[in-house]
Amino acid sequence: MRRADGPGQGATPCAIRCFLCALGDNGRVWKRTGGLRRAGRGLRPRSIRARVTFGAVAAVGVALGLGVVLTVILVHRTLVMELRDDAAQAARLVADEIVDERYPGAIPTAGLVLRLQIVERGTGEVLAASDALQGRPAMAREDDTNPDFRVDTTACGTAIGAGPGECVLVVGYEIDDTAYGDVLVLAATRPPAVLDNLLPELAFGALGVALLACTAVIIWFGVGRALRPVREITEEIHRITRSGVHGRLSVPCTQDEISELARTANAGLDRLEEAVTRQRRFVSDASHELRNPITGMHTKLEVELSDPDPDPRSRELLLTSLLADTERLEHIVADLLELARLDTSTGRERERVDLSSLVSTEFGNRRGRHTLRVHASGPVWVRGNRLQLVRVLTNLLANAERHARSRVDVIVERVGGAAVVEVHDDGSGIPEKDRERVFERFARLSESRERDPGGSGLGLPISREIARSHGGTLVAGHSDLLGGAMFTLRIPDAPRATR
């Protein structure tokens, strides 16, 4: 089957190819100059609402564009096929009628098939025709048939009874041994006027634009409504940052990601407020602890300088006192630096440490005014920093010896997958209401101030921070063994795979 192309149909693919080639060349040049990248950054929407709307509209636009193109092509092909089927049926009816007799006049027509011809094969002479084709040449020739002996082509122009520039669809069959002899029976129908212009394309295009506009409006307002709680949370956070960290966000009752965001932000504000409160208290306590020795040193120096004839012995006592104050300041500064390192999670090298061996080695031969007893049933392995663990044990033993009357016991054991070190003393113990307060920075009970006036109150807080950095705990309690205080250090046991 051969079909003649309509006017201008062959030029369209060529024009499209030329346009695409030119676009590709220009695009490559633009990319090399960086213009495409800069233009892309400039055109990209900034807000989530605009990006979601733009992306959705672009995706829907592409889908609608493809749908419109495919729909127009499908409708066009369907209409053309139906018209060709009508013409083919009309040609078959004529072929049936001329088997035994000729038409006495013009071939009668019906419906949309207004053009019929009977053409002699070989010569191409028109033997009979409908009224619209009287005196017209043949719409097709024998060489237009396909291997199925069917003509399926398009004819244009006034020669076949169409208007200027108009075309008709021609369908015909080769028929032998008719009243007219061996002939071609041709039937032609004119496509609907709607296919001769861009009205279907414009209609589908307008429908697509309307759908895109509706999609953009729905998504724009939908995303805006969904993001409204986020905007409110942003405004509340700005208000909180201007007024302090005491305010909290209102949690929506939607039980979705937005409410989870608000709860998470409130939890972060709680931790931030706690950290700020601790920092302020720490700065206040640190300034107080540092001010005392500095004020004492300043006063002593002023008194010594005001004496016109100082006694060498008094000056020696002054220097000794100043040296003690300097050592106290040094200890406080060192403790503050250690706390700063622990607060910023400054890591140190970890190794496998046997707590039983560590306690026996470091404190087994310790000489003091109190009896120290170490109880260890066997190796108790942990993974940690040896120097930090020694510091914890040193602080706990120093605290126990400061408050004990005559005896301090250290018990090292493994309990439920954790290494446990208990430090007992036979002192007066710690009141239950103060057992957490002793771990506050610079917090010192009255008994501690009496027994050690030069202490900083940072030993136990440092010990607890070290325990936490090792994934463990440090708590204070009552000693059932000796009747005084008991400090319990608990650190996760070393993994078996590393032993």
For each residue, the residues with C-beta under 8 A, 3 or more apart:
1: 146 148 150 152
2: 144 146 152 153
3: 152 153 154
4: 153 154 155 156
5: 9 10 154
6: 9 154 156 167
7: 156 165 167
8: 11 12
9: 5 6 12
10: 5 13 14
11: 8 14 15
12: 8 9 15 16
13: 10 16 17
14: 10 11 17 18
15: 11 12 18 19
16: 12 13 19 20
17: 13 14 20 21
18: 14 15 21 22
19: 15 16 22 23
20: 16 17 23 24
21: 17 18 24 25
22: 18 19 25 26
23: 19 20 26 27
24: 20 21 27 28
25: 21 22 28 29
26: 22 23 29 30
27: 23 24 30 31 36
28: 24 25 31 32
29: 25 26 32 33
30: 26 27 33 35 36
31: 27 28 34 35 36 37
32: 28 29
33: 29 30
34: 31 37 38
35: 30 31 38 39
36: 27 30 31 39 40
37: 31 34 40 41
38: 34 35 41 42
39: 35 36 42 43
40: 36 37 43 44
41: 37 38 44
42: 38 39
43: 39 40
44: 40 41 51
45: 50 51 53 54
46: 50 51
47: 50 51
48: 51 52 223 227
49: 52 53 220 223 224 227
50: 45 46 47 53 54
51: 44 45 46 47 48 54 55
52: 48 49 55 56 219 223
53: 45 49 50 56 57 216 219 220 223
54: 45 50 51 57 58
55: 51 52 58 59
56: 52 53 59 60 215 216 219
57: 53 54 60 61 212 215 216 219
58: 54 55 61 62
59: 55 56 62 63
60: 56 57 63 64 211 212 215
61: 57 58 64 65 208 212
62: 58 59 65 66
63: 59 60 66 67
64: 60 61 67 68 208 211 212
65: 61 62 68 69 208
66: 62 63 69 70
67: 63 64 70 71 208
68: 64 65 71 72 201 204 205 207 208
69: 65 66 72 73
70: 66 67 73 74
71: 67 68 74 75 204
72: 68 69 75 76 200 201 204
73: 69 70 76 77
74: 70 71 77 78
75: 71 72 78 79 200
76: 72 73 79 80 195 200
77: 73 74 80 81
78: 74 75 81 82
79: 75 76 82 83 191 192 195
80: 76 77 83 84 169 191 195
81: 77 78 84 85
82: 78 79 85 86
83: 79 80 86 87 112 169 189 191
84: 80 81 87 88 152 169 171 189
85: 81 82 88 89
86: 82 83 89 90 111 112 113 189
87: 83 84 90 91 113 169 170 171 187 188 189
88: 84 85 91 92 150 171 173 187
89: 85 86 92 93
90: 86 87 93 94 109 110 111 113 116 187
91: 87 88 94 95 116 171 172 173 185 186 187
92: 88 89 95 96 173 185
93: 89 90 96 97
94: 90 91 97 98 107 116 118 185 187
95: 91 92 98 99 173 175 178 185
96: 92 93 99
97: 93 94 101 103
98: 94 95 101 102 103 118 175 178 179 180 183 185
99: 95 96 177 178 179
100: 179
101: 97 98 179
102: 98 128 179 180
103: 97 98 106 107 108 128
104:
105:
106: 103 128 129 130 131 134
107: 94 103 116 117 118 128 129 130
108: 103 130
109: 90 113 114 115 116 130 131 132
110: 90 113
111: 86 90
112: 83 86 189 190
113: 86 87 90 109 110 116 187 188 189
114: 109 130 132 188 189 190
115: 109 129 130 132 133 139 160 161 168 186 187 188 189
116: 90 91 94 107 109 113 129 130 133 185 186 187 188
117: 107 126 128 129 130 133 136 138 139 172 184 185 186 188
118: 94 98 107 126 127 128 129 180 183 184 185 186
119: 124 125 126 127 138 139 140 141 183 184 186
120: 123 124 125 126 127 180 181 182 183 184
121: 142 174 181 182 183 184
122: 142 182
123: 120
124: 119 120 138 141 142
125: 119 120 138
126: 117 118 119 120 129 133 136 137 138
127: 118 119 120 180 183
128: 102 103 106 107 117 118 180
129: 106 107 115 116 117 118 126 133 134 136
130: 106 107 108 109 114 115 116 117 133 134
131: 106 109 134
132: 109 114 115 161
133: 115 116 117 126 129 130 136 139 160 161
134: 106 129 130 131
135:
136: 117 126 129 133 139 159 160 161
137: 126 159 160
138: 117 119 124 125 126 141 184 186
139: 115 117 119 133 136 155 160 168 170 172 186 188
140: 119 144 151 153 155 170 172 184 186
141: 119 124 138 144 184
142: 121 122 124 145 174 184
143:
144: 2 140 141 151 153
145: 142 149 150 151 172 174 184
146: 1 2 149 150 151 152
147:
148: 1
149: 145 146 173 174
150: 1 88 145 146 171 172 173 174
151: 140 144 145 146 170 171 172 173 184 186
152: 1 2 3 84 146 170 171
153: 2 3 4 140 144 170
154: 3 4 5 6 167 168 169 170
155: 4 139 140 160 162 167 168 170 188
156: 4 6 7 160 162 165 166 167 168
157: 160 162 164 165 166
158: 161 162 163 164
159: 136 137
160: 115 133 136 137 139 155 156 157 168 188
161: 115 132 133 136 158
162: 155 156 157 158 166 167 168 190
163: 158 166
164: 157 158
165: 7 156 157
166: 156 157 162 163 190 196
167: 6 7 154 155 156 162 191
168: 115 139 154 155 156 160 162 188 189 190 191
169: 80 83 84 87 154 188 189 190 191
170: 87 139 140 151 152 153 154 155 186 187 188
171: 84 87 88 91 150 151 152 186 187 188
172: 91 117 139 140 145 150 151 184 185 186 187
173: 88 91 92 95 149 150 151 184 185
174: 121 142 145 149 150 182 183 184
175: 95 98 178 182 183 184 185
176: 182
177: 99 181 182
178: 95 98 99 175 181 182 183
179: 98 99 100 101 102
180: 98 102 118 120 127 128 183
181: 120 121 177 178
182: 120 121 122 174 175 176 177 178
183: 98 118 119 120 121 127 174 175 178 180
184: 117 118 119 120 121 138 140 141 142 145 151 172 173 174 175
185: 91 92 94 95 98 116 117 118 172 173 175
186: 91 115 116 117 118 119 138 139 140 151 170 171 172
187: 87 88 90 91 94 113 115 116 170 171 172
188: 87 113 114 115 116 117 139 155 160 168 169 170 171
189: 83 84 86 87 112 113 114 115 168 169
190: 112 114 162 166 168 169
191: 79 80 83 167 168 169 195 196
192: 79 195 196
193: 196 197
194: 197 199 200
195: 76 79 80 191 192 200
196: 166 191 192 193
197: 193 194
198: 201 202
199: 194 202 203
200: 72 75 76 194 195 203 204
201: 68 72 198 204 205
202: 198 199 205 206
203: 199 200 206 207
204: 68 71 72 200 201 207 208
205: 68 201 202 208 209
206: 202 203 209 210
207: 68 203 204 210 211
208: 61 64 65 67 68 204 205 211 212
209: 205 206 212 213
210: 206 207 213 214
211: 60 64 207 208 214 215
212: 57 60 61 64 208 209 215 216
213: 209 210 216 217
214: 210 211 217 218
215: 56 57 60 211 212 218 219
216: 53 56 57 212 213 219 220
217: 213 214 220 221
218: 214 215 221 222
219: 52 53 56 57 215 216 222 223
220: 49 53 216 217 223 224
221: 217 218 224 225
222: 218 219 225 226
223: 48 49 52 53 219 220 226 227
224: 49 220 221 227 228
225: 221 222 228
226: 222 223
227: 48 49 223 224 230 231
228: 224 225 231 232
229: 232 233 252 254 258 262
230: 227 233 234 258 261
231: 227 228 234 235
232: 228 229 235 236 250
233: 229 230 236 237 249 258 261 262 265
234: 230 231 237 238
235: 231 232 238 239
236: 232 233 239 240 247 249 250
237: 233 234 240 241 249 265
238: 234 235 241 242
239: 235 236 242 243 247
240: 236 237 243 244 245 246 247 248 249 269
241: 237 238
242: 238 239
243: 239 240 246 247
244: 240 247
245: 240 269 272 273 276
246: 240 243 273
247: 236 239 240 243 244 269
248: 240 266 269
249: 233 236 237 240 262 265 266 269
250: 232 236 262
251: 259 262 263 266
252: 229 256 258 259 262
253: 259
254: 229 258 259
255: 259
256: 252 259 260
257: 260 261
258: 229 230 233 252 254 261 262
259: 251 252 253 254 255 256 262 263
260: 256 257 263 264
261: 230 233 257 258 264 265
262: 229 233 249 250 251 252 258 259 265 266
263: 251 259 260 266 267
264: 260 261 267 268
265: 233 237 249 261 262 268 269
266: 248 249 251 262 263 269 270
267: 263 264 270 271
268: 264 265 271 272
269: 240 245 247 248 249 265 266 272 273
270: 266 267 273 274
271: 267 268 274 275
272: 245 268 269 275 276
273: 245 246 269 270 276 277
274: 270 271 277 278
275: 271 272 278 279
276: 245 272 273 279 280
277: 273 274 280 281
278: 274 275 281 282 441
279: 275 276 282 283
280: 276 277 283 284
281: 277 278 284 285 441
282: 278 279 285 286 441 442
283: 279 280 286 287
284: 280 281 287 288
285: 281 282 288 289 441 442 457
286: 282 283 289 290 332 336 441 442
287: 283 284 290 291
288: 284 285 291 292 442
289: 285 286 292 332 442 456 457
290: 286 287 293 294 329 332
291: 287 288 294 295
292: 288 289 295 296
293: 290 296 297 325 328 329 332
294: 290 291 297 298 329
295: 291 292 298 299
296: 292 293 299 300 325
297: 293 294 300 301 322 325 326
298: 294 295 301 302
299: 295 296 302 303
300: 296 297 303 304 318 321 322
301: 297 298 304 305 318 322
302: 298 299 305 306
303: 299 300 306 307
304: 300 301 307 310 314 315 318
305: 301 302
306: 302 303
307: 303 304 310 314
308:
309:
310: 304 307 314 315
311: 314 315
312: 315 316
313: 316 317
314: 304 307 310 311 317 318
315: 304 310 311 312 318 319
316: 312 313 319 320
317: 313 314 320 321
318: 300 301 304 314 315 321 322
319: 315 316 322 323
320: 316 317 323 324
321: 300 317 318 324 325
322: 297 300 301 318 319 325 326
323: 319 320 326 327
324: 320 321 327 328 454
325: 293 296 297 321 322 328 329
326: 297 322 323 329 330
327: 323 324 330 331
328: 293 324 325 331 332 454 456
329: 290 293 294 325 326 332 333
330: 326 327 333 334
331: 327 328 334 335 456
332: 286 289 290 293 328 329 335 336 456 458
333: 329 330 336 337
334: 330 331 337 338
335: 331 332 338 339 456 458 459 462
336: 286 332 333 339 340 458
337: 333 334 340 341
338: 334 335 341 342 391 462
339: 335 336 342 343 441 458 461 462 465
340: 336 337 343 344
341: 337 338 344 346
342: 338 339 345 346 462 465 466 469
343: 339 340 465
344: 340 341
345: 342 469
346: 341 342
347:
348: 385 387 388
349: 385
350: 383 384 385
351: 383 384 385 386
352: 381 382 383 494 498 499
353: 358 381 382 383 384 386 389
354: 357 358 379 380 381
355: 358 359 380 381 382 389 412 419 421 491
356: 359 360 376 377 378 379 380 412
357: 354 360 361 379
358: 353 354 355 361 362 386 389 390 393
359: 355 356 362 363 364 374 376 393 410 412 421
360: 356 357 363 364 374 376
361: 357 358 364
362: 358 359 366 390 393 394
363: 359 360 366 372 374 393 397 410
364: 359 360 361 374
365:
366: 362 363 372 397
367:
368: 372 401
369: 401
370: 401 404 405 406 407 408 425
371: 406 407 408
372: 363 366 368 397 401 408 409 410
373: 407 408 409 410
374: 359 360 363 364 409 410 412
375: 409 410 411 412
376: 356 359 360 380 411 412 413
377: 356 412 413
378: 356
379: 354 356 357
380: 354 355 356 376 412 413 414 419 493
381: 352 353 354 355 419 493 494 499
382: 352 353 355 389 419 470 491 492 493 494
383: 350 351 352 353 494 495 498
384: 350 351 353 388 389 470 491
385: 348 349 350 351 388 389 470
386: 351 353 358 389 390
387: 348 390 391
388: 348 384 385 391 392 466 469 470
389: 353 355 358 382 384 385 386 392 393 466 470
390: 358 362 386 387 393 394
391: 338 387 388 394 395 462 463 466
392: 388 389 395 396 463 466 467 474 489
393: 358 359 362 363 389 390 396 397 410 421 423 489
394: 362 390 391 397 398
395: 391 392 398 399 459 460 462 463
396: 392 393 399 400 421 423 463 487 489
397: 363 366 372 393 394 400 401 408 410 423
398: 394 395 401 402 459
399: 395 396 402 403 423 459 460 487
400: 396 397 403 404 408 423 424 425 427 485 487
401: 368 369 370 372 397 398 404 408 425
402: 398 399 448 451 452
403: 399 400 425 427 428 447 448 451 484 485
404: 370 400 401 407 408 425 426 427 484
405: 370 426 427 484
406: 370 371 426
407: 370 371 373 404 425 426 482
408: 370 371 372 373 397 400 401 404 423 424 425 426
409: 372 373 374 375 422 423 424 425 481 482
410: 359 363 372 373 374 375 393 397 421 422 423 424
411: 375 376 420 421 422 424
412: 355 356 359 374 375 376 377 380 419 420 421
413: 376 377 380 419 420
414: 380 417 418 419 420 493
415: 418 420 490
416:
417: 414 492 493
418: 414 415 472 490 491 492 493
419: 355 380 381 382 412 413 414 490 491 492 493
420: 411 412 413 414 415 488 489 490
421: 355 359 393 396 410 411 412 488 489
422: 409 410 411 486 487 488 489
423: 393 396 397 399 400 408 409 410 486 487 489
424: 400 408 409 410 411 479 481 482 484 485 486
425: 370 400 401 403 404 407 408 409 479 482 484 485 486
426: 404 405 406 407 408 479 482 483 484
427: 400 403 404 405 484 485
428: 403 447 484
429: 478 479 483 484 485
430: 434 435 438 445 476 478 485
431: 434 435
432: 435 478
433: 437
434: 430 431 437 438 445
435: 430 431 432 438 475 476 477
436: 439 440 476
437: 433 434 440 443 445
438: 430 434 435 443 445 460 476
439: 436 443 460 461 464 474 476
440: 436 437 443 461
441: 278 281 282 285 286 339 457 458 461
442: 282 285 286 288 289 456 457 458
443: 437 438 439 440 457
444: 448 449 455 457
445: 430 434 437 438 448 449
446: 449 450
447: 403 428 450 451
448: 402 403 444 445 451 452 455 457
449: 444 445 446 452 453 455
450: 446 447 453
451: 402 403 447 448
452: 402 448 449 455
453: 449 450
454: 324 328
455: 444 448 449 452 459
456: 289 328 331 332 335 442 459
457: 285 289 441 442 443 444 448 460 461
458: 332 335 336 339 441 442 461 462
459: 335 395 398 399 455 456 462 463
460: 395 399 438 439 457 463 464 474
461: 339 439 440 441 457 458 464 465
462: 335 338 339 342 391 395 458 459 465 466
463: 391 392 395 396 459 460 466 467 474 489
464: 439 460 461 467 468 474
465: 339 342 343 461 462 468 469
466: 342 388 389 391 392 462 463 469 470
467: 392 463 464 470 472 473 474 489 490 491
468: 464 465 471 472 473 474
469: 342 345 388 465 466
470: 382 384 385 388 389 466 467 491 492
471: 468 491 492
472: 418 467 468 489 490 491 492
473: 467 468 488 489 490
474: 392 439 460 463 464 467 468 487 488 489 490
475: 435 487 488
476: 430 435 436 438 439 485 486 487 488
477: 435 485 486 487 488
478: 429 430 432 485 486
479: 424 425 426 429 482 483 484 485 486
480: 483 486
481: 409 424 486
482: 407 409 424 425 426 479
483: 426 429 479 480
484: 403 404 405 424 425 426 427 428 429 479
485: 400 403 424 425 427 429 430 476 477 478 479
486: 422 423 424 425 476 477 478 479 480 481
487: 396 399 400 422 423 474 475 476 477
488: 420 421 422 473 474 475 476 477
489: 392 393 396 420 421 422 423 463 467 472 473 474
490: 415 418 419 420 467 472 473 474
491: 355 382 384 418 419 467 470 471 472
492: 382 417 418 419 470 471 472
493: 380 381 382 414 417 418 419
494: 352 381 382 383 498 499
495: 383 498 499
496: 499
497:
498: 352 383 494 495
499: 352 381 494 495 496
